[in-house]
């Protein structure tokens, strides 16, 4: 089976604030789905907290100039030419 690698996403760097409408909508959809599945307030709250933390981290990294922001799992192979390890400035959301 061929290895699937993420594509670079230049638009990911445009997420400059965690409260942008598209980020809020995505977060609310995911939190709502988690709540529907578990029916537990604690899981809903944890999901919301984790997503907020990820969005904060993402926008912090995206706000640093000269960086390529891409979505890939930690430890995964580079997703595009010039893709560097997370500690060199990429955000990993995985």
C-alpha positions in Angstrom: 0.0 0.0 0.0 1.5 3.4 -0.9 2.3 5.8 1.9 0.0 8.8 1.9 1.6 12.0 2.7 -0.2 15.3 3.5 -0.1 18.1 1.0 1.4 21.4 1.9 -1.3 23.9 2.8 -0.3 27.5 2.3 -3.6 28.6 3.6 -2.9 27.1 7.0 -0.5 30.0 7.7 -3.4 32.4 7.2 -5.0 31.2 10.5 -3.7 34.1 12.5 -6.2 34.2 15.3 -7.9 31.2 17.1 -11.2 33.1 17.1 -11.5 33.4 13.3 -15.0 32.4 12.2 -13.8 29.3 10.3 -11.7 28.1 13.3 -14.6 28.7 15.7 -17.0 26.9 13.4 -14.7 23.9 13.1 -14.1 23.8 16.8 -17.8 24.0 17.6 -18.6 21.2 15.2 -16.0 18.9 16.7 -17.0 19.7 20.3 -20.7 19.2 19.4 -19.9 15.8 17.8 -17.9 14.7 20.9 -20.8 15.8 23.1 -23.4 13.9 21.0 -21.3 10.7 21.1 -20.4 10.7 24.8 -23.3 12.7 26.4 -20.7 13.6 29.1 -20.0 17.3 30.0 -16.4 16.4 31.0 -15.6 15.0 27.6 -17.2 18.0 25.9 -15.1 20.4 28.1 -11.9 18.4 27.5 -12.4 18.4 23.8 -13.1 22.2 23.8 -10.0 22.8 26.0 -7.7 20.6 23.8 -8.9 22.2 20.6 -8.4 25.7 22.0 -4.9 24.7 23.0 -4.1 23.4 19.5 -5.5 26.5 17.8 -3.5 28.7 20.1 -0.4 26.8 19.3 -1.1 26.8 15.6 -1.7 30.5 15.4 1.4 31.2 17.5 3.5 29.2 15.0 1.8 30.5 11.9 2.4 34.1 13.2 6.2 33.5 13.1 7.6 34.8 9.8 9.4 32.6 7.3 7.8 29.4 8.3 6.0 26.7 6.4 2.9 25.6 8.3 1.8 22.1 7.4 -0.4 19.5 9.0 1.3 16.2 9.7 1.7 13.7 12.5 4.7 14.0 14.8 7.5 11.8 13.6 6.0 11.6 10.1 8.2 12.0 7.0 8.3 15.6 5.5 5.2 16.3 3.5 6.8 18.6 1.0 10.1 19.8 -0.2 11.6 22.1 2.4 9.4 20.7 5.1 11.4 20.7 8.3 10.9 18.9 11.7 8.4 20.5 14.1 11.1 22.0 16.3 12.4 23.9 13.3 9.1 25.8 13.0 6.4 23.5 11.7 3.2 22.9 13.6 2.2 19.3 14.1 -1.4 18.7 14.8 -1.3 15.0 15.1 
